[in-house]
């Protein structure tokens, strides 16, 4: 689901295995159906006055509003022939002139939204497991943050303009860090290490990590950036302060949350899980600290 510019968009899979987008104009209640995908709609985002949908059919469709009819129409379909994905899409994120797309094979594509061309491709951006799908992406202070089913959160910084690329080819930070790190810091951000409770394979190299299902950004009552991360099978959403990855709390009894959102500093957070439960959270009002997570 996506709410953007007065419209509600909902991706659905029909009994005929078509991937449709139901669109409602929330001012007029006019409804339209955007057709064209096969299989599930797995990601939606909007930017530069356009709607983007990523599907199980390995394509990204670009939709533009027709002012005369009030209906979104397909303006382009981006496929592997255009430098796009050779696997099902799993996440989309629009920021400025760039559309970031991620697939189930752990690949990132950076698109010029105006020209509809790939400016950069990063293969195996996530590859730490047999299921490296990039499930969620967001942009924070010009950096792309990605979360994958390999259990890792990666931070990518903008590339040197002289390279004409969008992102540096390697992430500047991966969380959790390698088990070979010897630092004893309780933080986990750049320049520090964080001890992990995750188990590791017998070789001591590959961690067994719960997959990341979704990411969202929120600010605490002091305006500090906090990352919400939902983990597969952990029945919880964990909060990490950026850029240090210091733990800021846990939202408990949330089963495989795929929908999360944070509001203005010190206000509310919301989560939706696989059992249909929507929970509303707020920061506890503390006079000495930077705030901890309150109840529902």
C-alpha positions, 0 to 999 in steps of 0.5 A, spaced: 500 500 500 502 507 498 498 513 500 501 519 495 498 526 493 491 524 495 491 517 492 491 510 495 494 505 491 493 498 493 497 492 489 493 486 489 494 479 485 487 477 482 485 469 481 487 470 474 494 471 476 494 478 474 498 484 478 493 490 479 494 496 482 487 499 485 487 506 485 483 511 489 482 518 489 481 520 496 478 527 495 473 524 490 472 517 491 474 515 484 476 508 483 481 506 477 484 499 476 492 499 473 493 493 469 499 490 466 503 486 471 503 479 472 503 476 479 504 479 485 505 487 486 511 487 491 513 494 491 510 501 490 513 508 491 512 515 488 517 520 486 517 526 481 510 526 480 510 519 478 508 512 481 512 506 480 511 499 481 515 493 482 512 486 480 514 478 481 514 479 473 521 482 474 519 489 471 518 496 474 512 500 471 512 507 471 505 510 471 503 518 470 496 521 472 492 523 466 489 530 468 483 529 463 481 523 466 484 523 473 486 516 472 494 513 472 496 511 465 502 506 464 508 511 461 513 505 461 515 498 463 522 497 465 525 490 464 532 487 463 532 489 456 533 496 459 538 494 464 533 492 469 532 486 473 533 479 472 529 477 478 523 479 482 522 486 484 522 486 492 523 493 494 523 500 491 525 507 493 525 514 490 529 520 492 530 526 488 531 524 481 533 517 483 529 511 483 532 505 487 530 498 486 532 492 489 530 484 487 530 477 490 537 476 488 540 482 492 541 486 486 540 494 486 539 498 480 539 506 480 535 509 475 535 516 472 527 517 473 527 523 468 530 519 462 528 512 465 535 509 464 540 505 469 545 509 472 548 504 476 548 497 477 550 493 484 550 486 483 550 482 489 549 488 494 546 483 499 549 476 498 550 473 505 545 467 505 541 463 500 535 468 501 539 475 499 532 479 497 533 486 499 526 487 502 526 494 504 530 501 502 530 508 505 534 514 504 537 518 510 542 524 509 543 522 502 545 515 504 541 509 502 540 504 507 538 497 505 535 491 509 535 484 506 533 477 508 540 475 509 539 479 516 544 485 514 543 492 514 547 496 509 549 503 508 551 506 502 554 513 501 553 517 495 559 516 490 564 521 488 561 525 482 567 524 478 565 517 477 558 519 474 555 513 479 550 514 484 553 510 490 559 507 492 560 500 490 561 498 497 557 499 503 561 504 508 557 500 514 554 493 515 550 491 521 551 487 524 559 487 523 563 481 522 564 476 528 572 477 527 571 484 530 575 485 536 572 491 539 568 491 545 564 497 544 556 497 546 555 501 540 555 498 533 556 504 528 562 506 523 568 506 527 565 501 533 563 494 533 557 491 537 557 484 540 551 480 537 547 475 540 546 471 533 549 464 532 554 463 527 556 457 523 561 452 525 567 455 521 566 462 525 565 466 519 557 466 516 552 468 521 545 465 522 541 472 522 534 473 522 532 476 515 530 483 515 523 484 513 522 492 513 525 498 515 523 505 517 525 511 519 523 515 526 526 521 530 526 520 538 523 526 542 530 530 541 530 529 534 535 524 533 535 519 527 532 512 529 531 506 525 526 501 525 527 494 523 523 488 523 526 481 523 523 475 520 520 470 526 523 474 532 516 477 533 519 484 535 521 491 531 528 493 534 530 500 534 537 502 532 540 509 533 543 512 527 549 512 525 551 509 531 547 503 531 546 503 539 540 499 541 534 504 543 528 499 545 524 494 542 517 494 540 514 487 542 509 482 540 509 484 533 509 478 528 513 479 522 511 486 521 511 488 513 508 495 515 511 500 519 511 508 519 514 513 524 511 520 525 514 527 527 520 527 532 517 525 539 510 523 536 508 516 534 510 510 531 505 505 527 506 497 525 502 492 522 503 485 522 502 478 519 496 477 524 492 484 522 494 487 528 495 495 527 499 497 534 501 505 535 507 506 539 510 513 542 516 514 546 516 515 554 517 522 556 523 522 560 526 528 563 534 525 563 534 521 557 533 521 550 527 517 550 525 510 551 519 506 547 512 506 551 506 502 550 501 501 545 
